[in-house]
Amino acid sequence: MTHQVHAFEPPERFVAGTVGEPGDRTFFLQARGGGRVISVALEKVQVSLLAEKLEELLTEASRRFGIALPESTPSGHDNEPLDTPVDEEFRVGTLGLAFDVDSTTVVIEAIEAGEGEAETELAGEDDDTADEDDEPDDDLDRLRVRLTPEATREFIDRARRVVAAGRPPCPLCGQPLDPAGHLCPRHNGYHR
């Protein structure tokens, strides 16, 4: 079976977004460029971890290579919805990150979930020497995006806003609160 690599180096737009109401949202990464729009589905926790690990990658790149870090962008936020139609190309199983020192760019690779893949992974690389022995993933579709540090910062900011826009967390257990409340495990199943 042949696989497709959807490469955007760089994209016109790369964002995390959702479709649906809080509590029933589907999360997507969406890349647009060259007349193409590719949307891949993933879990909320993957979006949250991706933003966190990208922040760590930028900090490490700054520390190790002296890359100037862009500040958080308070103005000019991309608050536009995902481009429609949102057609899921594949569901993400693994996310890979790398920093290319030569071009001073961040490379994000979203790899399709393989058959029977039970858990999600976030693989990190801190330079452009990716592990070439990962042959089992070679037959899986992937989305590859190359971003400047500024575009990466914008992606991080939006991803955090998208994750935070869901249901508020319970102050005791951290699980999402439904509009009708929930049975908190910290209360051992009892309401106060």
Order of alpha helices (4+ residues) and beta strands (2+ residues): beta-beta-beta-beta-alpha-beta-beta-beta-beta-alpha
